[in-house]
Amino acid sequence: MATSGTFVFNPELAELMDEAFERARVDPAHLTARHIRSARRSISFMLVDWATKDYHDFRITQESFTVVEGQAVYTAGTDFDTTYINLLDVLDASLTRSGTDTPVEFTSRSSYMDIPDKTTEGRPDRVFVDKQRDGLVFTLWPVPENSTDILKFNAVRKYEDSDTAADNADVPYHMYDAFAAELAFRLAEKYSPPELESALYQKAQVKFRDAQNAVRERGDVRIIPTASRRTRGSAGRYR
């Protein structure tokens, strides 16, 4: 028997909703507009929850912006491209000068406050990323000494909104089943008996874990031990 030779399976949200309702033992033939609104709302909350669980590769994007001499603070959507307002977090960063990348270390809010002179200019080697409600705010130190250096960073973006049932889910192929399983559990919370809700919850956890494992990085992992320095107290105990 010949196979199809195609690779176009990309279900719309309507199909994923039907699948999820069926798993929750709700006949799609009996769905109302209220059911559909409820499912879309559940999808939105589900993706917010997923955004806090793991950083899948398909949500990581490399971004950059050119610094301005004497300007330390850069607000996403104001000081650079408005698409950056869709970003949730920053994983790592580097500064490009004359074609050479230099790592930029993250600093905390408290550590930045401890810097005695925040007006010092030079090559930025630290950044405080402030995750505000409306987007990310970058504070560089030292303050940029030119307007040609480029800050590059790997960022995690939000999931796209589920506006209509005709949209496709903002997830890749390997996560379709996990999407349907998690949505089925969330719909079961509303429409199904408790015992089915519990069973669907367990299945959803397994499907999400399988999806995570499907895209885990397969590069070599190096574990470098570090020795901690210990001193002896007056009683001979290490501390």
C-alpha positions as CSV (number, residue, x, y, z in Angstrom):
1,M,0.0,0.0,0.0
2,A,1.4,3.4,-1.0
3,T,1.7,6.1,1.6
4,S,0.4,9.6,1.0
5,G,3.8,11.2,0.5
6,T,2.5,14.4,2.1
7,F,3.4,16.1,5.4
8,V,0.7,18.8,5.8
9,F,-1.1,17.8,9.0
10,N,-1.7,21.1,10.7
11,P,-5.0,21.0,12.5
12,E,-7.0,24.2,13.1
13,L,-8.1,25.1,16.6
14,A,-11.6,23.9,15.7
15,E,-10.3,20.4,15.0
16,L,-8.2,20.4,18.2
17,M,-11.3,21.6,20.2
18,D,-13.4,18.8,18.7
19,E,-10.7,16.2,19.6
20,A,-10.4,17.6,23.1
21,F,-14.2,17.6,23.7
22,E,-14.4,14.0,22.5
23,R,-11.7,13.0,24.9
24,A,-13.7,14.7,27.6
25,R,-16.8,12.7,26.5
26,V,-18.6,15.7,25.2
27,D,-20.2,15.1,21.7
28,P,-19.0,17.9,19.4
29,A,-22.5,17.7,17.7
30,H,-24.0,19.2,20.8
31,L,-21.5,22.1,21.2
32,T,-22.9,25.7,21.4
33,A,-21.2,29.0,20.9
34,R,-20.7,29.1,24.6
35,H,-18.7,25.9,24.5
36,I,-16.4,27.3,21.8
37,R,-15.8,30.5,23.8
38,S,-15.1,28.4,26.9
39,A,-12.6,26.2,24.9
40,R,-10.8,29.2,23.4
41,R,-10.5,30.8,26.9
42,S,-9.1,27.5,28.2
43,I,-6.6,27.4,25.4
44,S,-5.4,30.9,26.4
45,F,-4.9,30.0,30.0
46,M,-3.3,26.7,29.0
47,L,-0.6,28.5,26.9
48,V,0.0,31.0,29.7
49,D,0.6,28.0,32.0
50,W,2.9,26.3,29.4
51,A,4.9,29.4,29.0
52,T,5.9,29.1,32.7
53,K,6.9,25.4,32.4
54,D,9.6,25.2,29.8
55,Y,11.4,27.1,27.1
56,H,10.9,25.0,23.9
57,D,13.2,25.8,21.0
58,F,10.4,27.0,18.8
59,R,9.7,29.9,21.2
60,I,13.4,31.0,21.3
61,T,14.4,33.8,18.9
62,Q,17.7,35.7,18.5
63,E,17.1,39.5,18.7
64,S,19.3,42.5,18.8
65,F,19.3,46.3,19.0
66,T,22.0,49.0,18.6
67,V,22.9,50.9,21.7
68,V,22.9,54.6,22.0
69,E,25.9,56.5,23.5
70,G,25.0,57.7,27.1
71,Q,21.8,55.7,27.2
72,A,21.6,52.9,29.8
73,V,17.9,51.9,29.7
74,Y,16.1,50.4,26.7
75,T,12.4,49.5,26.8
76,A,11.0,46.9,24.5
77,G,8.4,48.4,22.1
78,T,9.6,51.9,22.8
79,D,13.4,52.1,22.3
80,F,13.4,49.3,19.7
81,D,11.1,47.2,17.5
82,T,7.5,46.9,18.9
83,T,7.6,43.1,18.3
84,Y,9.9,42.8,21.3
85,I,6.9,43.5,23.5
86,N,5.9,39.8,22.8
87,L,9.0,38.6,24.6
88,L,8.9,37.0,28.0
89,D,12.5,36.5,29.1
90,V,16.1,36.6,28.0
91,L,18.3,33.5,28.2
92,D,21.8,35.0,27.3
93,A,23.3,38.1,25.7
94,S,26.4,39.3,24.0
95,L,27.8,42.7,22.8
96,T,29.0,42.9,19.2
97,R,31.8,45.5,18.5
98,S,33.8,45.5,15.3
99,G,32.4,42.0,14.4
100,T,33.5,40.4,17.7
101,D,31.0,39.2,20.3
102,T,31.7,39.6,24.0
103,P,29.5,37.9,26.6
104,V,27.3,40.1,28.7
105,E,26.5,38.9,32.1
106,F,23.1,39.2,33.8
107,T,22.9,41.1,37.0
108,S,20.1,41.3,39.6
109,R,18.1,44.3,40.7
110,S,19.9,44.3,44.0
111,S,23.4,43.9,42.4
112,Y,22.6,46.8,40.0
113,M,21.6,49.0,42.9
114,D,25.0,48.2,44.6
115,I,26.9,49.7,41.7
116,P,28.4,53.0,43.1
117,D,28.5,55.0,39.9
118,K,25.8,54.1,37.4
119,T,26.8,56.8,35.0
120,T,30.2,55.3,34.1
121,E,30.6,54.9,30.4
122,G,32.4,52.1,28.7
123,R,31.8,48.7,27.0
124,P,28.7,47.2,28.6
125,D,29.4,43.9,30.2
126,R,26.4,43.6,32.5
127,V,22.7,43.8,31.9
128,F,19.7,43.9,34.3
129,V,16.6,42.6,32.5
130,D,13.5,43.9,34.3
131,K,10.4,41.8,33.4
132,Q,7.7,44.4,33.6
133,R,3.9,43.8,32.9
134,D,4.1,45.4,29.5
135,G,7.4,44.1,28.4
136,L,11.1,43.8,29.0
137,V,13.3,46.7,30.1
138,F,17.1,46.4,29.6
139,T,19.6,48.4,31.8
140,L,23.2,48.2,30.6
141,W,26.3,48.9,32.6
142,P,28.7,50.4,32.0
143,V,26.6,52.9,30.1
144,P,27.3,52.6,26.3
145,E,30.2,54.7,25.1
146,N,29.2,54.7,21.5
147,S,26.2,54.3,19.2
148,T,27.5,51.4,17.1
149,D,27.7,48.5,19.6
150,I,25.0,45.9,19.1
151,L,23.4,43.9,22.0
152,K,22.4,40.5,20.8
153,F,20.2,38.2,23.0
154,N,18.3,34.9,22.8
155,A,14.8,35.6,24.0
156,V,11.7,33.6,24.8
157,R,8.6,34.8,23.1
158,K,5.0,34.4,24.2
159,Y,2.5,32.0,22.5
160,E,0.4,33.7,19.9
161,D,-3.3,34.4,20.8
162,S,-6.0,32.0,19.7
163,D,-8.3,34.5,18.1
164,T,-10.6,32.3,16.0
165,A,-11.4,28.6,15.6
166,A,-9.9,28.8,12.1
167,D,-6.4,29.7,13.4
168,N,-3.7,27.1,13.7
169,A,-2.3,26.4,17.1
170,D,1.0,28.2,17.8
171,V,2.8,24.9,18.5
172,P,4.9,22.6,16.3
173,Y,4.0,19.1,15.0
174,H,5.3,17.2,18.0
175,M,3.1,19.1,20.4
176,Y,-0.3,18.6,18.8
177,D,-1.2,15.5,20.9
178,A,-0.1,17.2,24.1
179,F,-2.2,20.3,23.1
180,A,-5.3,18.1,22.7
181,A,-4.6,16.2,25.9
182,E,-4.2,19.3,28.0
183,L,-7.2,21.0,26.5
184,A,-9.3,17.8,27.1
185,F,-8.3,17.9,30.8
186,R,-9.2,21.6,31.1
187,L,-12.6,21.0,29.5
188,A,-13.2,18.0,31.7
189,E,-12.8,20.2,34.7
190,K,-15.9,22.1,33.4
191,Y,-18.0,19.4,31.8
192,S,-17.0,15.9,32.8
193,P,-17.2,13.6,35.9
194,P,-14.4,14.0,38.5
195,E,-13.0,10.5,37.7
196,L,-12.6,11.3,34.0
197,E,-11.0,14.7,34.9
198,S,-8.4,12.9,37.0
199,A,-7.6,10.4,34.3
200,L,-7.3,13.1,31.7
201,Y,-5.0,15.1,33.9
202,Q,-2.6,12.1,34.2
203,K,-2.6,11.7,30.4
204,A,-2.0,15.4,29.8
205,Q,1.1,15.3,32.1
206,V,2.5,12.3,30.2
207,K,1.9,13.8,26.8
208,F,3.5,17.1,27.8
209,R,6.5,15.3,29.2
210,D,6.8,13.3,26.0
211,A,6.7,16.5,23.9
212,Q,9.5,18.0,26.0
213,N,11.6,14.9,25.6
214,A,11.1,14.9,21.8
215,V,12.9,18.3,21.4
216,R,15.5,18.1,24.2
217,E,19.0,19.2,23.1
218,R,21.2,16.4,22.1
219,G,24.6,18.1,22.3
220,D,27.3,17.0,24.6
221,V,26.9,18.0,28.2
222,R,30.0,18.8,30.2
223,I,30.0,18.6,34.0
224,I,32.9,20.5,35.5
225,P,33.3,20.0,39.3
226,T,34.4,22.9,41.4
227,A,36.1,22.6,44.7
228,S,34.8,24.7,47.6
229,R,37.2,26.2,50.0
230,R,36.6,25.2,53.6
231,T,38.1,26.7,56.7
232,R,38.3,25.1,60.1
233,G,36.8,26.7,63.1
234,S,38.3,26.9,66.6
235,A,36.6,23.6,67.5
236,G,38.2,21.8,64.5
237,R,34.9,21.7,62.6
238,Y,34.8,22.7,58.9
239,R,32.5,25.6,58.1
